[in-house]
Amino acid sequence: MPANNSIALILPLVVVVVAALVVLVADLFIERKGALSWLAAIGLVVAGAVAVASGPTGAAASPSGGSSTTAWPGTRARASTASAA
């Protein structure tokens, strides 16, 4: 597994954790608590954007961009051509 693929897997989680820490620290200094909800929402939107921008990763992703020939655990792979029954 390439090193940057490993980073791409955890990057959205890191963004969420950093956003949560920013909200916690901002809570100490901001008197308007309504602004904290907006700050948290912005952090979640950024984490979602990072997840989408990092592209498909994980077991379901295929390197060729098409469908994978491996079957899900507990199932059998089907042939790509239809057979006459």
DOVEX-463743 format. One record per residue (C-alpha): residue number from 1; residue in one letter; z, x, y. Coordinates in nm, 4 decimals, m for minus. Example, Ala and Ser with C-alpha at 12.3 -4.5 7.8 and 13.67 -1.06 7.14 Angstrom:
<pts>
   num   residu         c3         c1         c2
     1        a     0.7800     1.2300    m0.4500
     2        s     0.7140     1.3670    m0.1060
</pts>
This chain:
<pts>
   num   residu         c3         c1         c2
     1        m     0.0000     0.0000     0.0000
     2        p    m0.0969     0.1471     0.3364
     3        a     0.1858     0.2168     0.5791
     4        n     0.0594    m0.0144     0.8522
     5        n     0.0365    m0.3026     0.6025
     6        s     0.4085    m0.2653     0.5361
     7        i     0.4772    m0.2793     0.9087
     8        a     0.2576    m0.5864     0.9450
     9        l     0.4653    m0.7674     0.6837
    10        i     0.7945    m0.7272     0.8705
    11        l     0.6721    m0.7250     1.2312
    12        p     0.7163    m1.1018     1.2917
    13        l     1.0721    m1.0789     1.1598
    14        v     1.1443    m0.7839     1.3889
    15        v     1.0127    m0.9833     1.6862
    16        v     1.2414    m1.2773     1.5992
    17        v     1.5455    m1.0501     1.5663
    18        v     1.4728    m0.8752     1.8967
    19        a     1.4228    m1.2113     2.0693
    20        a     1.7554    m1.3352     1.9287
    21        l     1.9320    m1.0253     2.0586
    22        v     1.7741    m1.0721     2.4010
    23        v     1.8972    m1.4331     2.4080
    24        l     2.2484    m1.3263     2.3072
    25        v     2.2658    m1.0606     2.5787
    26        a     2.1114    m1.2922     2.8380
    27        d     2.3782    m1.5513     2.7555
    28        l     2.6381    m1.3147     2.8993
    29        f     2.4687    m1.2955     3.2389
    30        i     2.2744    m1.6207     3.2927
    31        e     2.4669    m1.9162     3.4311
    32        r     2.1886    m2.1693     3.3696
    33        k     2.2062    m2.2162     2.9928
    34        g     1.8868    m2.4239     2.9894
    35        a     1.6910    m2.1066     3.0560
    36        l     1.8155    m1.9636     2.7259
    37        s     1.6312    m2.2290     2.5266
    38        w     1.3076    m2.1361     2.7049
    39        l     1.3736    m1.7702     2.6356
    40        a     1.4284    m1.8447     2.2659
    41        a     1.1135    m2.0591     2.2521
    42        i     0.9078    m1.7809     2.4102
    43        g     1.0416    m1.5387     2.1489
    44        l     0.9376    m1.7710     1.8662
    45        v     0.5916    m1.8229     2.0148
    46        v     0.5461    m1.4464     2.0433
    47        a     0.6583    m1.4038     1.6808
    48        g     0.4073    m1.6679     1.5712
    49        a     0.1307    m1.4972     1.7662
    50        v     0.2191    m1.1647     1.6052
    51        a     0.2108    m1.3263     1.2595
    52        v    m0.1319    m1.4786     1.3236
    53        a    m0.2687    m1.1608     1.4806
    54        s    m0.1549    m0.9458     1.1892
    55        g    m0.3860    m1.1454     0.9624
    56        p    m0.3445    m1.2519     0.6024
    57        t    m0.1083    m1.0297     0.4095
    58        g     0.0710    m1.0585     0.0816
    59        a    m0.0278    m1.1549    m0.2711
    60        a    m0.2542    m1.4438    m0.1694
    61        a    m0.4759    m1.2287     0.0522
    62        s    m0.7942    m1.0903    m0.0936
    63        p    m0.9323    m0.7561     0.0312
    64        s    m1.2881    m0.8890     0.0305
    65        g    m1.1999    m1.1953     0.2364
    66        g    m1.3107    m1.4299    m0.0403
    67        s    m1.1176    m1.5936    m0.3169
    68        s    m0.9224    m1.3688    m0.5466
    69        t    m1.0009    m1.3514    m0.9183
    70        t    m0.6361    m1.3183    m1.0160
    71        a    m0.4513    m1.6341    m1.1108
    72        w    m0.1160    m1.7490    m0.9818
    73        p     0.1731    m1.6807    m1.2198
    74        g     0.1830    m1.9436    m1.4916
    75        t    m0.1855    m2.0390    m1.4557
    76        r    m0.5102    m1.9112    m1.6010
    77        a    m0.8014    m1.7818    m1.3962
    78        r    m1.1096    m2.0029    m1.4080
    79        a    m1.4635    m1.8751    m1.4378
    80        s    m1.6661    m1.8870    m1.1173
    81        t    m1.9533    m2.0740    m1.2855
    82        a    m1.9172    m2.4262    m1.4177
    83        s    m1.9614    m2.4597    m1.7928
    84        a    m2.1068    m2.7641    m1.9642
    85        a    m1.8463    m2.9675    m2.1488
</pts>
